Amino acid sequence: MLSPCLIDTNILIYALTSNATPAVLARIDSAIADQARYSVVTRMELLGWRGHTPDIVAKVIDIRSVLSIKLPDAIIAASALTERLSLLTRNTADFSRVPELQSVDPFDT
């Protein structure tokens, strides 16, 4: 697994609900222990918080100008790219189209 990484909301939900195999939960725990981060979208989704930086906003605009991608996914991708982090997500298919973004599914072995 790439480290450190940015963790998507769905992965944190799996971890919080223990709705994954022990091996998957161990990979998630390992990523968190290795200083994994989360995007503003994940924070908003989990905590109801709003906030973003001008760099991330500019990157979202860049991404959406060349790809047809949902705004929340663009914000997550931009957050990872701006912070130079890989993205830990269960949703690698949607993020695979984003140039230079490295996404990892902890459910894959």
The first five atom37 places (N, CA, C, CB, O) and aatype in JSON, in Angstrom:
{
  "aatype": [12, 10, 15, 14, 4, 10, 9, 3, 16, 2, 9, 10, 9, 18, 0, 10, 16, 15, 2, 0, 16, 14, 0, 19, 10, 0, 1, 9, 3, 15, 0, 9, 0, 3, 5, 0, 1, 18, 15, 19, 19, 16, 1, 12, 6, 10, 10, 7, 17, 1, 7, 8, 16, 14, 3, 9, 19, 0, 11, 19, 9, 3, 9, 1, 15, 19, 10, 15, 9, 11, 10, 14, 3, 0, 9, 9, 0, 0, 15, 0, 10, 16, 6, 1, 10, 15, 10, 10, 16, 1, 2, 16, 0, 3, 13, 15, 1, 19, 14, 6, 10, 5, 15, 19, 3, 14, 13, 3, 16],
  "atom_mask": [
    [1, 1, 1, 1, 1],
    [1, 1, 1, 1, 1],
    [1, 1, 1, 1, 1],
    [1, 1, 1, 1, 1],
    [1, 1, 1, 1, 1],
    [1, 1, 1, 1, 1],
    [1, 1, 1, 1, 1],
    [1, 1, 1, 1, 1],
    [1, 1, 1, 1, 1],
    [1, 1, 1, 1, 1],
    [1, 1, 1, 1, 1],
    [1, 1, 1, 1, 1],
    [1, 1, 1, 1, 1],
    [1, 1, 1, 1, 1],
    [1, 1, 1, 1, 1],
    [1, 1, 1, 1, 1],
    [1, 1, 1, 1, 1],
    [1, 1, 1, 1, 1],
    [1, 1, 1, 1, 1],
    [1, 1, 1, 1, 1],
    [1, 1, 1, 1, 1],
    [1, 1, 1, 1, 1],
    [1, 1, 1, 1, 1],
    [1, 1, 1, 1, 1],
    [1, 1, 1, 1, 1],
    [1, 1, 1, 1, 1],
    [1, 1, 1, 1, 1],
    [1, 1, 1, 1, 1],
    [1, 1, 1, 1, 1],
    [1, 1, 1, 1, 1],
    [1, 1, 1, 1, 1],
    [1, 1, 1, 1, 1],
    [1, 1, 1, 1, 1],
    [1, 1, 1, 1, 1],
    [1, 1, 1, 1, 1],
    [1, 1, 1, 1, 1],
    [1, 1, 1, 1, 1],
    [1, 1, 1, 1, 1],
    [1, 1, 1, 1, 1],
    [1, 1, 1, 1, 1],
    [1, 1, 1, 1, 1],
    [1, 1, 1, 1, 1],
    [1, 1, 1, 1, 1],
    [1, 1, 1, 1, 1],
    [1, 1, 1, 1, 1],
    [1, 1, 1, 1, 1],
    [1, 1, 1, 1, 1],
    [1, 1, 1, 0, 1],
    [1, 1, 1, 1, 1],
    [1, 1, 1, 1, 1],
    [1, 1, 1, 0, 1],
    [1, 1, 1, 1, 1],
    [1, 1, 1, 1, 1],
    [1, 1, 1, 1, 1],
    [1, 1, 1, 1, 1],
    [1, 1, 1, 1, 1],
    [1, 1, 1, 1, 1],
    [1, 1, 1, 1, 1],
    [1, 1, 1, 1, 1],
    [1, 1, 1, 1, 1],
    [1, 1, 1, 1, 1],
    [1, 1, 1, 1, 1],
    [1, 1, 1, 1, 1],
    [1, 1, 1, 1, 1],
    [1, 1, 1, 1, 1],
    [1, 1, 1, 1, 1],
    [1, 1, 1, 1, 1],
    [1, 1, 1, 1, 1],
    [1, 1, 1, 1, 1],
    [1, 1, 1, 1, 1],
    [1, 1, 1, 1, 1],
    [1, 1, 1, 1, 1],
    [1, 1, 1, 1, 1],
    [1, 1, 1, 1, 1],
    [1, 1, 1, 1, 1],
    [1, 1, 1, 1, 1],
    [1, 1, 1, 1, 1],
    [1, 1, 1, 1, 1],
    [1, 1, 1, 1, 1],
    [1, 1, 1, 1, 1],
    [1, 1, 1, 1, 1],
    [1, 1, 1, 1, 1],
    [1, 1, 1, 1, 1],
    [1, 1, 1, 1, 1],
    [1, 1, 1, 1, 1],
    [1, 1, 1, 1, 1],
    [1, 1, 1, 1, 1],
    [1, 1, 1, 1, 1],
    [1, 1, 1, 1, 1],
    [1, 1, 1, 1, 1],
    [1, 1, 1, 1, 1],
    [1, 1, 1, 1, 1],
    [1, 1, 1, 1, 1],
    [1, 1, 1, 1, 1],
    [1, 1, 1, 1, 1],
    [1, 1, 1, 1, 1],
    [1, 1, 1, 1, 1],
    [1, 1, 1, 1, 1],
    [1, 1, 1, 1, 1],
    [1, 1, 1, 1, 1],
    [1, 1, 1, 1, 1],
    [1, 1, 1, 1, 1],
    [1, 1, 1, 1, 1],
    [1, 1, 1, 1, 1],
    [1, 1, 1, 1, 1],
    [1, 1, 1, 1, 1],
    [1, 1, 1, 1, 1],
    [1, 1, 1, 1, 1],
    [1, 1, 1, 1, 1]
  ],
  "atom_positions": [
    [[0.83, -1.17, 0.0], [0.0, 0.0, 0.0], [0.88, 1.24, 0.0], [-0.95, 0.0, 1.2], [1.92, 1.28, 0.65]],
    [[0.45, 2.23, -0.74], [1.19, 3.48, -0.77], [0.99, 4.23, 0.53], [0.74, 4.35, -1.97], [-0.1, 4.2, 1.11]],
    [[2.02, 4.88, 1.0], [1.87, 5.59, 2.26], [2.7, 6.86, 2.25], [2.27, 4.7, 3.43], [3.77, 6.87, 1.64]],
    [[2.26, 7.91, 2.89], [0.93, 7.99, 3.49], [-0.13, 8.09, 2.39], [0.84, 9.19, 4.44], [0.19, 8.18, 1.21]],
    [[-1.4, 8.07, 2.79], [-2.48, 8.12, 1.81], [-3.61, 9.0, 2.32], [-2.99, 6.7, 1.51], [-3.63, 9.42, 3.47]],
    [[-4.55, 9.26, 1.42], [-5.78, 9.97, 1.75], [-6.89, 8.92, 1.79], [-6.1, 11.12, 0.71], [-7.05, 8.15, 0.85]],
    [[-7.65, 8.89, 2.86], [-8.7, 7.88, 3.03], [-10.05, 8.46, 2.64], [-8.73, 7.35, 4.49], [-10.43, 9.53, 3.09]],
    [[-10.77, 7.73, 1.78], [-12.1, 8.13, 1.35], [-13.11, 7.79, 2.45], [-12.48, 7.42, 0.02], [-12.87, 6.93, 3.3]],
    [[-14.24, 8.5, 2.42], [-15.28, 8.33, 3.43], [-15.73, 6.88, 3.57], [-16.47, 9.2, 3.11], [-15.91, 6.38, 4.68]],
    [[-15.92, 6.2, 2.44], [-16.44, 4.83, 2.5], [-15.51, 3.91, 3.3], [-16.63, 4.27, 1.09], [-15.98, 3.0, 3.98]],
    [[-14.22, 4.14, 3.22], [-13.26, 3.32, 3.96], [-13.39, 3.58, 5.46], [-11.82, 3.6, 3.48], [-13.34, 2.64, 6.26]],
    [[-13.54, 4.84, 5.85], [-13.72, 5.15, 7.27], [-15.02, 4.56, 7.81], [-13.7, 6.67, 7.49], [-15.07, 4.12, 8.95]],
    [[-16.06, 4.56, 6.99], [-17.31, 3.95, 7.42], [-17.13, 2.45, 7.65], [-18.42, 4.19, 6.38], [-17.62, 1.91, 8.64]],
    [[-16.41, 1.78, 6.73], [-16.12, 0.35, 6.93], [-15.38, 0.16, 8.26], [-15.28, -0.21, 5.75], [-15.69, -0.75, 9.02]],
    [[-14.4, 1.02, 8.52], [-13.61, 0.88, 9.75], [-14.44, 1.17, 10.99], [-12.4, 1.8, 9.7], [-14.34, 0.46, 11.99]],
    [[-15.25, 2.21, 10.93], [-16.05, 2.59, 12.09], [-17.13, 1.56, 12.43], [-16.7, 3.94, 11.85], [-17.49, 1.38, 13.59]],
    [[-17.63, 0.89, 11.41], [-18.69, -0.1, 11.63], [-18.14, -1.52, 11.72], [-19.73, -0.02, 10.52], [-18.9, -2.47, 11.91]],
    [[-16.83, -1.67, 11.58], [-16.19, -2.99, 11.56], [-16.85, -3.9, 10.53], [-16.25, -3.64, 12.95], [-16.98, -5.11, 10.74]],
    [[-17.25, -3.31, 9.42], [-17.95, -4.04, 8.36], [-16.97, -4.48, 7.28], [-19.07, -3.16, 7.74], [-17.15, -4.2, 6.1]],
    [[-15.93, -5.18, 7.71], [-14.9, -5.69, 6.8], [-14.19, -6.84, 7.48], [-13.89, -4.56, 6.39], [-14.32, -7.05, 8.69]],
    [[-13.45, -7.58, 6.68], [-12.71, -8.71, 7.26], [-11.6, -8.18, 8.16], [-12.12, -9.61, 6.15], [-11.19, -7.03, 8.03]],
    [[-11.11, -9.02, 9.07], [-9.99, -8.58, 9.91], [-8.77, -8.13, 9.09], [-9.58, -9.71, 10.84], [-8.08, -7.2, 9.5]],
    [[-8.51, -8.77, 7.97], [-7.36, -8.38, 7.14], [-7.54, -6.98, 6.57], [-7.15, -9.39, 6.0], [-6.61, -6.18, 6.54]],
    [[-8.76, -6.69, 6.11], [-9.04, -5.35, 5.56], [-8.95, -4.32, 6.67], [-10.44, -5.32, 4.9], [-8.35, -3.26, 6.49]],
    [[-9.55, -4.61, 7.81], [-9.48, -3.67, 8.94], [-8.03, -3.43, 9.37], [-10.29, -4.2, 10.13], [-7.68, -2.33, 9.77]],
    [[-7.2, -4.46, 9.29], [-5.78, -4.3, 9.63], [-5.09, -3.36, 8.64], [-5.06, -5.68, 9.64], [-4.27, -2.54, 9.05]],
    [[-5.42, -3.48, 7.34], [-4.82, -2.58, 6.34], [-5.28, -1.14, 6.57], [-5.2, -3.02, 4.91], [-4.48, -0.2, 6.45]],
    [[-6.54, -0.97, 6.91], [-7.06, 0.38, 7.19], [-6.37, 0.94, 8.44], [-8.6, 0.35, 7.39], [-5.93, 2.09, 8.44]],
    [[-6.28, 0.14, 9.5], [-5.61, 0.57, 10.72], [-4.15, 0.92, 10.45], [-5.69, -0.53, 11.79], [-3.63, 1.9, 11.0]],
    [[-3.5, 0.14, 9.61], [-2.11, 0.41, 9.27], [-1.98, 1.75, 8.55], [-1.55, -0.72, 8.39], [-1.07, 2.53, 8.83]],
    [[-2.89, 2.02, 7.63], [-2.86, 3.3, 6.91], [-3.07, 4.47, 7.86], [-3.93, 3.32, 5.8], [-2.39, 5.49, 7.77]],
    [[-4.01, 4.31, 8.78], [-4.27, 5.37, 9.76], [-3.06, 5.58, 10.65], [-5.51, 5.03, 10.61], [-2.68, 6.71, 10.94]],
    [[-2.45, 4.49, 11.09], [-1.25, 4.58, 11.93], [-0.09, 5.23, 11.2], [-0.84, 3.2, 12.43], [0.79, 5.83, 11.81]],
    [[-0.09, 5.1, 9.87], [0.98, 5.68, 9.05], [0.61, 7.09, 8.59], [1.25, 4.78, 7.82], [1.03, 7.54, 7.52]],
    [[-0.17, 7.79, 9.41], [-0.53, 9.18, 9.22], [-1.37, 9.43, 7.97], [0.71, 10.01, 9.16], [-1.15, 10.41, 7.26]],
    [[-2.32, 8.55, 7.7], [-3.26, 8.77, 6.61], [-4.04, 10.06, 6.88], [-4.23, 7.56, 6.45], [-4.21, 10.47, 8.03]],
    [[-4.5, 10.67, 5.82], [-5.27, 11.91, 5.94], [-6.62, 11.72, 5.28], [-4.51, 13.1, 5.3], [-6.87, 10.68, 4.67]],
    [[-7.49, 12.71, 5.4], [-8.81, 12.67, 4.77], [-9.08, 14.02, 4.12], [-9.92, 12.3, 5.79], [-8.49, 15.03, 4.52]],
    [[-9.97, 14.03, 3.13], [-10.28, 15.27, 2.4], [-11.34, 16.08, 3.13], [-10.76, 14.95, 0.98], [-11.96, 15.61, 4.09]],
    [[-11.54, 17.3, 2.66], [-12.59, 18.14, 3.23], [-13.96, 17.51, 2.99], [-12.54, 19.55, 2.63], [-14.86, 17.68, 3.82]],
    [[-14.13, 16.8, 1.88], [-15.42, 16.14, 1.62], [-15.67, 15.07, 2.67], [-15.44, 15.51, 0.2], [-16.77, 14.98, 3.21]],
    [[-14.67, 14.28, 2.97], [-14.82, 13.25, 3.99], [-15.14, 13.88, 5.33], [-13.55, 12.39, 4.1], [-16.01, 13.41, 6.06]],
    [[-14.45, 14.94, 5.64], [-14.74, 15.62, 6.92], [-16.17, 16.16, 6.94], [-13.74, 16.77, 7.17], [-16.87, 16.04, 7.94]],
    [[-16.6, 16.76, 5.83], [-17.97, 17.27, 5.75], [-18.98, 16.13, 5.87], [-18.18, 18.03, 4.45], [-19.99, 16.25, 6.56]],
    [[-18.69, 15.03, 5.17], [-19.62, 13.9, 5.21], [-19.71, 13.29, 6.6], [-19.2, 12.84, 4.21], [-20.79, 12.92, 7.05]],
    [[-18.58, 13.18, 7.28], [-18.57, 12.54, 8.6], [-18.9, 13.5, 9.74], [-17.22, 11.92, 8.85], [-19.54, 13.1, 10.72]],
    [[-18.49, 14.73, 9.63], [-18.62, 15.65, 10.75], [-19.49, 16.87, 10.46], [-17.27, 16.1, 11.18], [-19.77, 17.66, 11.37]],
    [[-19.92, 17.05, 9.21], [-20.74, 18.2, 8.88], [-19.95, 19.5, 8.8], [0.0, 0.0, 0.0], [-20.53, 20.58, 8.9]],
    [[-18.66, 19.41, 8.63], [-17.78, 20.58, 8.6], [-17.62, 21.09, 7.17], [-16.4, 20.25, 9.2], [-17.65, 20.3, 6.23]],
    [[-17.45, 22.39, 7.0], [-17.2, 22.97, 5.68], [-15.84, 23.68, 5.71], [-18.34, 23.97, 5.26], [-15.52, 24.39, 6.66]],
    [[-15.07, 23.49, 4.65], [-13.78, 24.16, 4.56], [-13.0, 23.64, 3.38], [0.0, 0.0, 0.0], [-13.11, 22.47, 3.02]],
    [[-12.21, 24.5, 2.78], [-11.36, 24.1, 1.66], [-10.29, 25.17, 1.46], [-12.2, 23.89, 0.36], [-10.4, 26.28, 1.99]],
    [[-9.27, 24.84, 0.71], [-8.21, 25.79, 0.45], [-8.26, 26.23, -1.01], [-6.83, 25.18, 0.78], [-8.79, 25.51, -1.85]],
    [[-7.73, 27.41, -1.32], [-7.72, 27.88, -2.71], [-6.98, 26.92, -3.65], [-7.08, 29.25, -2.79], [-7.37, 26.78, -4.81]],
    [[-5.93, 26.25, -3.18], [-5.19, 25.3, -4.02], [-6.07, 24.12, -4.41], [-3.94, 24.8, -3.28], [-6.04, 23.67, -5.56]],
    [[-6.84, 23.64, -3.46], [-7.73, 22.51, -3.75], [-8.84, 22.94, -4.7], [-8.33, 21.94, -2.45], [-9.19, 22.2, -5.62]],
    [[-9.38, 24.12, -4.49], [-10.43, 24.63, -5.38], [-9.9, 24.73, -6.81], [-10.94, 26.02, -4.9], [-10.58, 24.32, -7.75]],
    [[-8.71, 25.27, -6.98], [-8.12, 25.39, -8.32], [-7.9, 24.02, -8.96], [-6.78, 26.15, -8.26], [-8.14, 23.85, -10.16]],
    [[-7.47, 23.06, -8.17], [-7.25, 21.7, -8.69], [-8.57, 21.05, -9.08], [-6.51, 20.83, -7.65], [-8.64, 20.34, -10.09]],
    [[-9.63, 21.28, -8.31], [-10.96, 20.76, -8.65], [-11.39, 21.3, -10.0], [-12.0, 21.13, -7.55], [-11.9, 20.56, -10.84]],
    [[-11.19, 22.58, -10.21], [-11.56, 23.2, -11.49], [-10.75, 22.58, -12.62], [-11.32, 24.73, -11.45], [-11.3, 22.29, -13.68]],
    [[-9.46, 22.37, -12.41], [-8.61, 21.73, -13.43], [-9.14, 20.33, -13.76], [-7.15, 21.64, -12.94], [-9.27, 19.98, -14.93]],
    [[-9.43, 19.55, -12.74], [-9.9, 18.17, -12.95], [-11.22, 18.16, -13.7], [-10.05, 17.44, -11.6], [-11.39, 17.41, -14.66]],
    [[-12.16, 18.99, -13.26], [-13.5, 18.98, -13.87], [-13.5, 19.6, -15.26], [-14.48, 19.72, -12.99], [-14.45, 19.4, -16.02]],
    [[-12.47, 20.35, -15.6], [-12.41, 20.93, -16.96], [-12.01, 19.89, -18.0], [-11.42, 22.1, -16.99], [-12.24, 20.09, -19.2]],
    [[-11.43, 18.78, -17.55], [-11.01, 17.73, -18.51], [-11.74, 16.4, -18.31], [-9.53, 17.5, -18.39], [-11.7, 15.55, -19.19]],
    [[-12.39, 16.22, -17.16], [-13.09, 14.96, -16.88], [-14.53, 15.23, -16.48], [-12.37, 14.18, -15.77], [-14.85, 16.24, -15.85]],
    [[-15.39, 14.31, -16.85], [-16.76, 14.32, -16.33], [-16.73, 13.52, -15.04], [-17.8, 13.72, -17.38], [-16.75, 12.29, -15.06]],
    [[-16.67, 14.22, -13.92], [-16.53, 13.59, -12.61], [-17.4, 14.34, -11.62], [-15.04, 13.57, -12.14], [-17.52, 15.56, -11.69]],
    [[-18.0, 13.61, -10.68], [-18.85, 14.23, -9.67], [-18.01, 15.21, -8.84], [-19.5, 13.16, -8.76], [-16.83, 14.97, -8.58]],
    [[-18.64, 16.3, -8.43], [-17.94, 17.31, -7.64], [-17.3, 16.74, -6.37], [-18.89, 18.41, -7.28], [-16.14, 17.04, -6.1]],
    [[-18.02, 15.95, -5.57], [-17.37, 15.41, -4.37], [-16.12, 14.57, -4.69], [-18.35, 14.57, -3.57], [-15.11, 14.65, -3.99]],
    [[-16.21, 13.77, -5.75], [-15.05, 12.96, -6.14], [-13.91, 13.86, -6.62], [-15.43, 11.96, -7.25], [-12.74, 13.57, -6.35]],
    [[-14.24, 14.93, -7.32], [-13.2, 15.86, -7.78], [-12.52, 16.54, -6.59], [-13.8, 16.93, -8.71], [-11.31, 16.75, -6.61]],
    [[-13.29, 16.87, -5.56], [-12.71, 17.49, -4.36], [-11.79, 16.5, -3.64], [-13.83, 17.99, -3.4], [-10.71, 16.87, -3.2]],
    [[-12.23, 15.26, -3.53], [-11.4, 14.24, -2.89], [-10.11, 14.04, -3.69], [-12.18, 12.9, -2.77], [-9.02, 14.01, -3.12]],
    [[-10.23, 13.91, -5.01], [-9.05, 13.72, -5.85], [-8.11, 14.92, -5.75], [-9.46, 13.5, -7.32], [-6.9, 14.76, -5.63]],
    [[-8.67, 16.12, -5.81], [-7.86, 17.33, -5.72], [-7.16, 17.42, -4.37], [-8.72, 18.57, -5.94], [-6.01, 17.86, -4.29]],
    [[-7.84, 17.01, -3.32], [-7.22, 17.02, -1.98], [-6.01, 16.1, -1.94], [-8.24, 16.61, -0.91], [-4.96, 16.47, -1.43]],
    [[-6.17, 14.9, -2.48], [-5.05, 13.94, -2.49], [-3.9, 14.47, -3.36], [-5.51, 12.57, -3.01], [-2.74, 14.41, -2.95]],
    [[-4.22, 14.97, -4.55], [-3.17, 15.46, -5.45], [-2.46, 16.68, -4.87], [-3.77, 15.8, -6.8], [-1.24, 16.78, -4.95]],
    [[-3.21, 17.6, -4.29], [-2.62, 18.81, -3.73], [-1.68, 18.49, -2.58], [-3.71, 19.77, -3.26], [-0.64, 19.13, -2.41]],
    [[-2.06, 17.49, -1.79], [-1.24, 17.09, -0.64], [-0.19, 16.04, -1.02], [-2.12, 16.55, 0.47], [0.57, 15.59, -0.16]],
    [[-0.16, 15.65, -2.3], [0.76, 14.61, -2.79], [0.59, 13.3, -2.03], [2.21, 15.1, -2.68], [1.56, 12.7, -1.54]],
    [[-0.69, 12.85, -1.94], [-1.02, 11.63, -1.22], [-1.7, 10.64, -2.15], [-1.93, 11.93, -0.01], [-2.35, 11.04, -3.12]],
    [[-1.54, 9.36, -1.87], [-2.36, 8.36, -2.55], [-3.73, 8.36, -1.87], [-1.68, 6.92, -2.5], [-3.89, 8.88, -0.76]],
    [[-4.71, 7.78, -2.55], [-6.08, 7.77, -2.04], [-6.48, 6.34, -1.7], [-7.06, 8.37, -3.07], [-6.45, 5.46, -2.55]],
    [[-6.85, 6.12, -0.46], [-7.34, 4.82, -0.01], [-8.85, 4.85, -0.13], [-6.87, 4.49, 1.47], [-9.52, 5.58, 0.61]],
    [[-9.4, 4.06, -1.06], [-10.83, 4.09, -1.34], [-11.32, 2.73, -1.82], [-11.14, 5.15, -2.38], [-10.55, 1.92, -2.33]],
    [[-12.59, 2.5, -1.65], [-13.23, 1.3, -2.2], [-13.67, 1.59, -3.63], [-14.44, 0.85, -1.32], [-14.05, 0.68, -4.36]],
    [[-13.62, 2.84, -4.03], [-14.15, 3.33, -5.29], [-13.03, 3.65, -6.29], [-15.02, 4.56, -5.05], [-12.99, 4.76, -6.84]],
    [[-12.15, 2.7, -6.53], [-11.0, 2.97, -7.41], [-11.42, 3.18, -8.87], [-10.01, 1.82, -7.33], [-10.72, 3.87, -9.61]],
    [[-12.53, 2.61, -9.29], [-12.96, 2.75, -10.7], [-13.18, 4.21, -11.07], [-14.26, 1.95, -10.95], [-12.71, 4.67, -12.11]],
    [[-13.9, 4.95, -10.22], [-14.15, 6.37, -10.53], [-12.88, 7.21, -10.48], [-15.18, 6.93, -9.56], [-12.71, 8.13, -11.27]],
    [[-12.0, 6.89, -9.55], [-10.79, 7.7, -9.39], [-9.68, 7.32, -10.36], [-10.29, 7.58, -7.98], [-8.72, 8.08, -10.53]],
    [[-9.77, 6.17, -11.01], [-8.71, 5.73, -11.92], [-8.57, 6.64, -13.14], [-8.98, 4.31, -12.38], [-7.52, 6.64, -13.78]],
    [[-9.59, 7.4, -13.45], [-9.54, 8.3, -14.61], [-8.8, 9.61, -14.32], [-10.95, 8.61, -15.08], [-8.5, 10.36, -15.25]],
    [[-8.51, 9.88, -13.07], [-7.86, 11.14, -12.7], [-6.35, 10.99, -12.89], [-8.19, 11.53, -11.22], [-5.71, 10.2, -12.2]],
    [[-5.78, 11.75, -13.83], [-4.34, 11.63, -14.09], [-3.52, 11.9, -12.83], [-3.93, 12.6, -15.19], [-3.82, 12.8, -12.04]],
    [[-2.49, 11.11, -12.66], [-1.5, 11.23, -11.58], [-2.01, 10.84, -10.2], [-1.0, 12.63, -11.53], [-1.24, 10.85, -9.24]],
    [[-3.3, 10.51, -10.08], [-3.83, 10.09, -8.78], [-3.62, 8.6, -8.61], [-5.33, 10.46, -8.65], [-4.03, 7.8, -9.46]],
    [[-3.0, 8.22, -7.52], [-2.8, 6.81, -7.2], [-3.86, 6.41, -6.17], [-1.35, 6.53, -6.67], [-3.87, 6.91, -5.05]],
    [[-4.74, 5.49, -6.58], [-5.78, 5.04, -5.66], [-5.57, 3.57, -5.31], [-7.18, 5.25, -6.27], [-5.15, 2.77, -6.15]],
    [[-5.86, 3.22, -4.07], [-5.65, 1.88, -3.56], [-6.92, 1.43, -2.84], [-4.42, 1.82, -2.6], [-7.48, 2.16, -2.03]],
    [[-7.37, 0.21, -3.16], [-8.51, -0.4, -2.47], [-7.95, -1.35, -1.43], [-9.47, -1.14, -3.47], [-7.32, -2.34, -1.79]],
    [[-8.16, -1.07, -0.13], [-7.6, -1.95, 0.89], [-8.25, -3.33, 0.91], [-7.74, -1.31, 2.26], [-7.74, -4.25, 1.56]],
    [[-9.37, -3.5, 0.19], [-10.02, -4.8, 0.11], [-9.3, -5.72, -0.89], [-11.49, -4.63, -0.29], [-9.46, -6.94, -0.84]],
    [[-8.51, -5.12, -1.79], [-7.72, -5.92, -2.72], [-6.47, -6.42, -2.0], [-7.33, -5.1, -4.0], [-5.87, -5.71, -1.2]],
    [[-6.1, -7.66, -2.31], [-4.9, -8.21, -1.65], [-3.71, -8.17, -2.56], [-5.14, -9.64, -1.19], [-2.62, -8.59, -2.18]]
  ]
}
